[in-house]
Amino acid sequence: MITNLPALRQTVLVLAVSAFALAGFARADDPPKPPPETAAPAGQKGGRGGGTQSASQASPSAAELHRLPPDSTTKQTLDLPGRTLNFAATAGSIRVFDGKGEPLADIAYASYELEGADRATRPVTFLFNGGPGASSAWLQFGAAGPWRLPLDGEALSPSASPEVKPNAETWLDFTDLVFIDPVSTGYSRFVASSEDARKSFYSVDGDANSIALVIRRWLEKHDRLTSPKYVAGESYGGIRGPKVVRQLQLQHGVGVRGLIMVSPLLDFREFSGTSLLQYVATLPSYVAVAREAKGPVKRADLADVETYARGEFLADLVKGEADKDATNRLADKVAELTGIDQAVSRRLAGRFDVGEFRREFDRKNGKVTGRYDASVRGFDPYPDSSSSRFGDPSGDALQAPLTSAAVDVLTRKLNWRPDGSYEVLNGAVEGHWDFGRGITPPQSVSELRQILATDAKLNVLVGHGLFDLATPYFGTKRVLDQLPAFVTQRVKFVVYPGGHMFYSRDGSRQAFRSEVEAMIRE
């Protein structure tokens, strides 16, 4: 998830933080052997994983008190239309250490491995969401995992049933799956209390390297280093994904066959400050929302808008508001395309930021659109306020059932019962996140170019939803269009009806799964 496109902050600590992140836990991936009395008994389930301690033994360290339970592996059977899948499900964690061998954090994961497959040749895909601060629950229980929670737009509410159903579109048929929760999301947690430990994870490069390290450690732990490997990331996962693959290539000796990005953000510069490109990126999605209100819409139906956005619209934007003819021409065209009142469009010079569009589109009915999915509308709690004071009807309603579903699956189905709360979306993480050096917003396009140039066999699949205002599809298309010609045959871009979580729509989820399967089987 992209929770908010944050104000990017200057900080004098960034270089030190990045050095700590890359030189610390990046190389301290082999934990020191614990003394016999602190080693968890083989096969132990539940508890805090420290074993039984006698009164004569020393008190457990703070790190041990915060340890997650030992891994729990269960045998599962999934009955689906036309097939039955038997697989091993493991819920557990990987401990990350610093350069001195001191524990920093326990990173939780849930993995699903099909039984009867050749482990040496069976593909395995590592999946994470974004935020920063989001757990992997969206991809796990919305798109790719064995069980799915229906995410049906306006029909969803906080009080909706959190009961998951067998997922007919699971990717488990053609790849094993490992869902990773970055620190402070899901049940992942710090075991070190120092400020340096937090900084080492809450940064663009430190975060990517920690995820890459966890991937390598999982491969070693589960004897899967020879398996074909894929990485999938959603939303801020577009920043994280290419950086993780690059770290795996350079720092961890792990090659990746394919990178899958779902509703990604690749470059924060698209939405920073007064960039005119933000209006170019969002206009096709605004118009898609307006046309969806009248009937089904596909990307092909927006060809005229895309041509206008990158042509006359951009040309009039560049002329600036000092050119009254250009400004009025632009504002009137935007009003015509979106159905928003012409007077409102002229007042805003045709330059609608996302919040303004969400409020103005259906203001006559006192409703606002979603940010994750602008085809979903909900009531504005303060319709007469001069300021915007509304949430996201397409996202807020999902957090309660998704949290309950994740906890239920992990504890009841997978028999893994950590203490503490499950963080499906931890806003505090973004609030403490170090987004980059000085005034340069983070981007992953550089790493995307590098990984494609380094490995001529690496393929990339990018999927977007038409009605997503958090990471509009046309912004990503503009970025991908700038890639060199030698990679164009290895980067596939697909757009479906739906929002940020376009996979909530049955047809879009099925179509995207087919694209992923074709990529992996190829």
C-alpha positions in Angstrom: 0.0 0.0 0.0 1.0 3.6 -0.5 -0.5 5.2 2.6 0.3 8.8 1.7 2.8 10.3 -0.7 4.8 11.9 2.1 6.7 15.1 2.3 10.3 14.1 1.6 12.5 15.3 4.4 16.1 16.4 4.5 18.3 14.7 7.1 21.9 14.8 8.0 21.8 11.2 9.3 21.0 9.5 6.1 24.5 8.6 5.0 25.3 7.2 8.4 22.0 5.3 8.4 22.6 3.8 5.0 26.1 2.8 5.9 24.8 1.1 9.0 22.1 -0.7 7.0 24.4 -1.9 4.3 27.4 -2.8 6.4 25.5 -4.1 9.5 22.9 -6.7 9.1 23.6 -7.1 5.4 26.7 -9.0 6.2 25.7 -10.4 9.6 23.4 -13.0 8.3 24.7 -16.0 10.1 23.5 -15.9 13.7 25.8 -17.0 16.5 24.9 -20.4 17.9 22.8 -20.1 21.0 23.9 -21.9 24.2 22.1 -25.2 24.8 19.7 -23.8 27.4 18.3 -21.1 25.0 17.9 -23.3 21.9 14.3 -24.1 21.1 13.5 -27.8 21.3 13.2 -29.4 17.8 9.6 -29.4 16.6 8.4 -27.2 19.4 5.1 -25.3 18.6 3.7 -22.2 20.2 5.1 -20.2 23.1 8.0 -17.8 22.9 10.5 -20.3 21.7 13.0 -20.2 24.7 12.3 -23.6 26.1 11.7 -24.3 29.8 14.2 -22.5 32.0 15.2 -23.6 35.5 15.5 -21.2 38.4 19.3 -21.8 38.4 19.6 -20.4 34.9 20.2 -16.8 34.1 17.2 -14.6 33.3 16.4 -14.4 29.6 17.6 -11.4 27.7 15.2 -8.8 26.3 15.8 -10.3 22.8 14.6 -13.7 24.0 11.6 -12.2 25.7 10.6 -10.7 22.4 11.3 -13.7 20.3 8.5 -15.0 18.1 7.4 -18.6 18.5 9.2 -21.4 16.7 8.2 -22.1 13.1 5.0 -24.1 12.7 4.6 -26.4 9.7 1.3 -28.0 9.0 -0.1 -30.1 6.2 -2.9 -28.6 4.2 -5.3 -29.6 1.5 -7.1 -27.2 -0.8 -10.1 -28.4 -2.8 -10.6 -26.2 -5.8 -12.6 -26.5 -9.1 -10.9 -29.2 -11.1 -8.0 -29.9 -8.8 -6.9 -30.6 -5.3 -3.7 -29.0 -3.9 -1.8 -30.7 -1.1 0.9 -28.5 0.4 3.0 -27.7 3.5 2.2 -24.3 5.1 4.9 -22.8 7.4 4.4 -19.7 9.6 7.5 -18.5 11.2 10.3 -15.9 11.3 13.9 -15.2 10.4 16.1 -13.4 12.9 18.3 -10.6 11.5 21.6 -9.7 13.3 23.9 -6.7 13.1 27.6 -6.9 12.3 28.5 -7.8 15.9 26.1 -10.7 16.0 23.6 -8.9 18.1 19.9 -9.6 17.2 18.0 -6.7 15.6 14.6 -8.0 14.5 12.5 -11.1 13.8 10.9 -10.9 10.3 7.8 -13.0 10.0 6.8 -15.0 7.0 4.2 -17.5 5.8 5.2 -20.0 3.1 3.3 -22.5 1.1 5.1 -25.3 -0.7 3.3 -27.8 -2.9 3.9 -31.4 -2.0 5.3 -33.9 -4.5 7.2 -31.3 -6.5 10.9 -31.4 -7.3 12.3 -28.8 -4.9 15.4 -28.2 -7.1 13.3 -27.0 -10.1 10.1 -25.9 -8.4 9.7 -22.1 -8.7 9.4 -20.0 -5.5 8.0 -16.5 -5.4 8.6 -14.0 -2.6 5.8 -11.5 -2.0 5.5 -8.2 0.0 3.2 -5.2 0.0 4.3 -1.6 0.5 3.3 1.3 2.6 5.9 1.7 4.0 4.2 0.0 6.9 2.0 -2.6 5.2 2.0 -6.3 5.9 1.7 -8.8 3.1 -1.9 -9.6 4.0 -3.3 -7.9 0.8 -1.4 -10.0 -1.6 -1.7 -13.1 0.5 -5.5 -13.0 1.2 -6.5 -10.9 -1.8 -4.7 -12.3 -4.8 -2.1 -15.1 -4.6 -2.4 -17.2 -1.4 -4.3 -20.5 -0.9 -7.2 -18.7 0.8 -8.9 -15.4 -0.2 -11.0 -12.8 1.6 -13.6 -11.3 -0.7 -12.7 -7.6 -1.2 -15.8 -6.5 -3.0 -15.6 -2.7 -3.1 -18.7 -1.0 -1.8 -20.1 -4.3 -0.4 -17.1 -4.4 2.1 -17.4 -2.9 5.5 -15.5 -3.1 8.8 -18.1 -5.5 10.1 -18.0 -7.8 7.1 -17.2 -11.4 7.8 -13.4 -12.1 7.9 -13.9 -15.7 6.9 -11.5 -16.7 4.1 -12.5 -19.0 1.2 -10.4 -21.4 -0.9 -8.8 -19.2 -3.6 -9.4 -20.7 -7.1 -6.9 -18.1 -8.5 -4.0 -19.0 -6.1 -0.6 -19.0 -7.7 0.3 -22.2 -5.8 -0.4 -24.3 -8.9 2.7 -23.1 -10.6 5.0 -21.6 -7.8 5.6 -22.0 -4.2 4.8 -18.8 -2.2 6.6 -16.9 0.6 4.8 -13.9 2.0 7.2 -11.5 4.0 6.1 -9.0 6.6 8.8 -6.2 7.0 9.6 -5.3 10.5 6.8 -3.6 12.4 4.2 -5.1 10.1 2.2 -8.3 10.7 3.9 -9.9 13.6 7.4 -8.9 12.7 9.1 -6.9 15.4 12.3 -5.4 16.7 14.2 -7.3 19.3 16.7 -4.5 19.7 15.7 -1.2 21.3 18.3 1.1 20.0 17.5 4.1 17.8 20.2 2.9 15.3 18.3 -0.4 14.9 15.1 1.4 14.0 17.0 3.6 11.5 18.6 0.7 9.9 15.2 -0.7 8.8 13.2 2.4 8.4 15.1 3.7 5.3 14.8 3.0 1.6 18.0 1.1 1.2 18.1 -0.5 4.6 14.6 -1.8 4.1 15.4 -3.3 0.7 18.5 -4.9 2.0 16.8 -6.5 5.0 14.2 -8.0 2.7 16.9 -9.3 0.4 18.7 -10.8 3.3 15.5 -12.6 4.6 14.9 -14.0 1.1 18.4 -15.5 1.0 18.1 -16.8 4.5 14.8 -18.5 3.7 16.3 -20.1 0.6 19.1 -21.5 2.7 16.9 -22.5 5.6 14.5 -24.4 3.3 17.2 -25.9 0.9 15.8 -24.0 -2.1 18.9 -22.1 -3.5 18.6 -24.0 -6.8 14.9 -23.2 -7.3 13.9 -20.6 -9.9 13.2 -17.4 -8.0 10.7 -14.6 -8.4 9.9 -11.5 -6.5 6.5 -9.7 -6.3 5.8 -6.4 -4.7 2.8 -4.1 -4.5 2.5 -0.3 -4.3 5.7 0.9 -2.4 6.8 -2.5 -3.4 7.6 -0.8 -6.7 10.4 1.1 -4.9 11.3 -1.9 -2.8 11.1 -4.6 -5.6 13.9 -3.5 -8.0 16.1 -2.6 -5.1 15.6 -6.0 -3.5 16.4 -7.8 -6.8 19.6 -5.7 -7.2 20.7 -6.4 -3.6 20.1 -10.1 -4.2 22.2 -10.0 -7.4 25.1 -8.0 -5.9 25.2 -8.7 -2.1 23.7 -12.1 -1.6 24.6 -14.2 -4.6 21.0 -14.9 -5.6 19.7 -14.5 -9.2 16.0 -13.8 -9.8 14.1 -14.9 -12.9 11.3 -12.4 -12.8 10.0 -9.3 -11.0 6.2 -8.8 -10.6 5.0 -5.4 -9.6 1.4 -4.8 -8.6 0.1 -1.2 -8.7 3.7 0.0 -8.2 5.1 3.4 -7.5 8.5 3.6 -9.3 9.4 7.3 -8.9 8.3 9.7 -6.1 9.3 12.6 -8.3 6.1 12.0 -10.3 4.1 13.4 -7.4 6.5 15.7 -5.6 6.1 19.4 -5.1 4.7 21.3 -8.1 5.5 18.7 -10.8 3.1 19.0 -13.7 3.5 15.3 -14.4 1.2 14.5 -11.5 -1.7 15.9 -13.5 -0.7 14.0 -16.6 -0.5 10.8 -14.6 -3.9 11.1 -12.9 -6.1 12.5 -15.7 -6.7 9.1 -17.5 -7.8 7.6 -14.2 -10.1 10.5 -13.4 -11.8 10.0 -16.8 -11.9 6.2 -16.3 -13.9 6.8 -13.1 -16.3 9.1 -14.9 -16.9 6.6 -17.7 -17.2 3.7 -15.3 -20.2 5.4 -13.8 -21.9 4.9 -17.2 -20.8 1.4 -18.0 -17.8 -1.0 -18.0 -14.5 0.5 -19.0 -11.3 -1.0 -20.3 -8.0 0.7 -21.0 -8.6 0.7 -24.7 -11.6 3.0 -24.1 -9.2 5.6 -22.8 -6.9 5.9 -25.8 -8.3 9.3 -26.6 -7.6 10.6 -23.1 -4.0 9.2 -23.0 -3.3 10.9 -26.3 -4.7 14.1 -25.0 -2.9 13.9 -21.6 0.6 13.5 -23.2 -0.1 16.0 -25.9 -2.4 19.0 -25.8 -3.0 18.8 -22.1 0.7 18.7 -21.2 1.4 21.5 -23.7 -1.2 23.7 -22.1 0.0 22.9 -18.6 3.5 23.9 -19.6 2.3 27.3 -20.8 1.2 28.1 -17.3 -1.7 30.0 -15.8 -0.4 33.3 -17.1 -1.7 32.1 -20.5 -5.5 32.5 -20.0 -6.5 31.0 -23.3 -4.5 27.8 -22.6 -5.7 27.6 -19.0 -9.4 28.0 -19.9 -9.0 25.5 -22.8 -7.5 23.0 -20.5 -10.0 23.5 -17.6 -13.0 23.3 -20.0 -11.7 20.0 -21.5 -11.1 18.5 -18.1 -14.6 19.5 -17.0 -16.0 17.9 -20.2 -14.0 14.7 -19.7 -14.8 14.2 -16.0 -18.2 15.7 -15.7 -17.1 18.1 -12.9 -18.7 21.5 -13.0 -16.9 23.9 -15.4 -16.8 26.7 -12.9 -15.0 24.4 -10.4 -12.6 23.3 -13.1 -11.8 26.9 -14.1 -11.3 27.9 -10.4 -8.7 25.1 -10.1 -7.3 25.9 -13.6 -8.0 22.3 -14.6 -5.3 21.1 -12.1 -7.1 18.7 -9.8 -4.9 17.1 -7.2 -6.2 13.7 -6.0 -7.9 15.0 -2.9 -9.8 17.7 -4.9 -11.0 15.3 -7.5 -12.2 12.8 -4.9 -14.3 15.5 -3.2 -15.6 17.3 -6.3 -16.5 14.3 -8.5 -19.8 13.5 -6.6 -20.0 16.5 -4.3 -23.6 17.2 -5.2 -24.5 13.9 -3.4 -22.2 14.5 -0.5 -20.0 11.7 -1.4 -16.3 11.2 -2.0 -14.5 8.7 -4.1 -12.0 6.2 -2.8 -8.3 6.8 -3.2 -7.3 3.1 -3.6 -10.3 2.6 -5.9 -12.1 5.8 -7.1 -15.0 3.8 -8.5 -16.0 3.2 -4.9 -17.8 6.1 -3.2 -18.7 6.8 0.4 -20.3 9.6 2.4 -18.2 12.7 3.2 -18.5 12.9 7.0 -18.1 16.7 6.8 -19.8 17.6 3.5 -20.1 21.3 4.3 -16.6 21.8 5.7 -14.3 24.1 3.8 -11.5 21.6 4.3 -11.2 18.0 3.3 -11.8 15.8 6.4 -12.6 12.4 4.9 -11.0 8.9 4.8 -10.9 6.4 2.1 -14.1 4.4 1.6 -12.2 1.9 -0.6 -9.5 1.2 2.0 -10.5 2.0 5.5 -13.4 -0.5 5.5 -11.0 -3.3 4.6 -8.6 -3.1 7.5 -10.7 -4.7 10.2 -11.8 -7.8 8.3 -8.3 -8.2 6.7 -6.6 -8.1 10.1 -9.1 -10.6 11.6 -8.7 -12.9 8.6 -4.9 -12.8 8.8 -4.9 -13.6 12.6 -7.4 -16.3 12.1 -5.4 -18.1 9.4 -2.1 -17.8 11.2 -3.3 -19.0 14.5 -6.1 -21.4 13.7 -5.0 -22.9 10.3 -1.3 -22.6 10.6 -1.0 -23.1 14.4 1.3 -20.2 15.0 0.4 -18.0 17.9 2.6 -15.0 18.6 1.9 -12.6 21.4 1.3 -8.9 20.6 -0.9 -7.3 17.9 -1.0 -8.1 14.2 -0.2 -4.8 12.3 -1.9 -5.0 8.9 -1.1 -1.3 8.2 1.2 0.5 10.7 1.1 4.2 10.1 3.9 4.9 12.5 6.4 3.2 10.2 5.8 5.8 7.4 6.0 8.6 10.0 9.5 7.5 10.9 10.7 6.5 7.4 13.8 8.0 6.0 12.9 8.6 2.3 16.2 9.6 0.9 19.2 11.9 0.6 18.4 15.6 0.8 15.8 16.9 -1.6 16.1 13.9 -4.0 12.9 11.8 -3.8 13.4 8.0 -3.9 13.0 6.1 -7.1 13.7 2.6 -8.3 14.0 3.2 -12.0 17.8 3.2 -11.7 17.8 -0.3 -10.2 15.2 -1.4 -12.7 17.5 -0.5 -15.5 20.5 -2.1 -13.8 18.8 -5.5 -13.1 17.5 -5.7 -16.6 20.9 -4.9 -18.1 22.7 -7.2 -15.7 20.5 -10.3 -16.4 19.3 -10.7 -20.0 17.0 -13.5 -18.9 15.2 -11.4 -16.3 11.6 -10.5 -17.1 9.3 -7.9 -15.5 5.5 -7.9 -15.3 3.7 -4.7 -14.2 -0.1 -4.7 -13.4 -2.3 -1.7 -12.6 -5.9 -0.9 -12.0 -7.7 1.8 -14.0 -9.3 3.5 -11.0 -6.3 3.7 -8.8 -5.5 7.2 -7.5 -2.8 6.2 -5.1 -0.5 5.0 -7.9 -2.1 5.9 -11.2 -1.4 3.5 -14.0 -0.5 6.3 -16.5 2.3 7.5 -14.3 4.0 4.1 -14.4 3.4 3.9 -18.2 5.3 7.2 -18.7 8.2 5.9 -16.6 8.4 2.6 -18.4 8.3 4.3 -21.8 11.6 5.9 -20.9 13.4 2.6 -20.6 16.0 1.7 -23.3 14.8 -0.2 -26.3 16.8 -3.3 -25.4 14.6 -4.1 -22.5 11.2 -3.4 -24.0 10.6 -7.1 -25.0 11.1 -8.1 -21.4 8.8 -5.7 -19.6 5.1 -6.3 -19.9 2.6 -3.7 -18.8 -1.1 -4.7 -18.2 -4.0 -2.6 -16.9 -7.4 -4.0 -15.6 -10.7 -2.6 -14.4 -10.3 -2.0 -10.6 -8.3 0.1 -8.2 -5.1 -0.3 -6.3 -6.1 -3.8 -5.4 -7.5 -4.5 -8.8 -7.4 -8.2 -8.0 -10.5 -7.7 -5.8 -12.5 -7.9 -9.1 -12.9 -11.5 -10.2 -12.1 -10.9 -13.9 -9.0 -8.8 -13.2 -7.7 -11.3 -10.7 -8.1 -14.2 -13.1 -6.5 -12.3 -16.0 -3.5 -11.2 -13.9 -3.0 -14.7 -12.6 -2.8 -15.9 -16.2 -0.1 -13.4 -16.9 1.9 -14.4 -13.9 1.5 -18.1 -14.8 2.7 -17.5 -18.3 5.7 -15.6 -17.1 6.8 -18.3 -14.6 6.0 -21.3 -16.8 7.9 -19.7 -19.7 
